[in-house]
Amino acid sequence: MPFANYKLPEASLNREQKEDLIHQTTELMVSFFGEVVRPTTMVLVEEVKDGGYGRADEVFMMPEKYRAKG
């Protein structure tokens, strides 16, 4: 069973974008392993709250203009 786990800033994708990400990831797995994996491919989209991630001592906050609408 292929498994993909995405960790994204909270509100960076709307519902439709998450559905598209899941669909495209499933298609990617099928392109590698064949149709046999489609029913068992698991895609997990995790949203990380503002301030819950960072790099090089900088804590990130998602600017409002980049938040998903809808």
C-alpha positions as CSV (number, residue, x, y, z in Angstrom):
1,M,0.0,0.0,0.0
2,P,1.6,3.3,-1.1
3,F,1.4,6.0,1.5
4,A,2.1,9.8,0.9
5,N,2.1,12.3,3.8
6,Y,2.0,16.0,3.1
7,K,2.5,18.5,5.9
8,L,1.4,22.0,4.9
9,P,0.8,25.3,6.7
10,E,-2.8,25.5,8.0
11,A,-5.2,27.1,5.4
12,S,-2.6,27.0,2.6
13,L,-5.0,24.8,0.5
14,N,-8.8,24.9,0.2
15,R,-10.9,21.7,0.0
16,E,-10.8,21.5,-3.8
17,Q,-7.0,21.9,-3.9
18,K,-6.6,19.1,-1.3
19,E,-8.8,16.9,-3.4
20,D,-6.7,17.7,-6.5
21,L,-3.5,17.0,-4.5
22,I,-4.9,13.6,-3.4
23,H,-6.0,12.7,-6.9
24,Q,-2.7,13.7,-8.5
25,T,-0.7,11.8,-5.8
26,T,-2.8,8.7,-6.4
27,E,-2.1,9.1,-10.2
28,L,1.6,9.4,-9.5
29,M,1.6,6.2,-7.5
30,V,-0.4,4.4,-10.2
31,S,2.1,5.5,-12.8
32,F,4.9,3.9,-10.8
33,F,3.2,0.7,-9.5
34,G,0.3,0.1,-11.8
35,E,-3.5,0.1,-11.3
36,V,-3.3,-2.5,-8.7
37,V,-2.3,0.1,-6.1
38,R,-5.1,2.6,-6.8
39,P,-7.6,1.1,-4.2
40,T,-4.9,0.9,-1.4
41,T,-3.1,4.2,-2.0
42,M,-3.3,6.4,1.1
43,V,-2.7,10.2,1.0
44,L,-2.6,12.1,4.2
45,V,-2.7,15.9,4.1
46,E,-1.8,17.3,7.5
47,E,-2.2,21.0,8.4
48,V,0.4,22.5,10.7
49,K,-0.9,25.5,12.8
50,D,0.9,28.8,12.5
51,G,3.9,28.9,14.7
52,G,4.2,25.1,14.6
53,Y,7.0,25.0,12.0
54,G,10.1,26.8,11.1
55,R,13.6,26.7,9.8
56,A,17.0,28.0,11.0
57,D,15.5,29.5,14.2
58,E,12.7,31.3,12.3
59,V,9.2,30.4,13.3
60,F,6.8,30.7,10.3
61,M,3.4,32.4,10.2
62,M,1.3,32.1,7.0
63,P,0.7,35.6,5.6
64,E,-3.0,36.3,5.1
65,K,-2.5,36.9,1.3
66,Y,-1.3,33.3,0.9
67,R,-4.2,31.7,2.8
68,A,-6.6,29.6,0.7
69,K,-9.9,31.2,0.0
70,G,-13.1,29.1,0.0
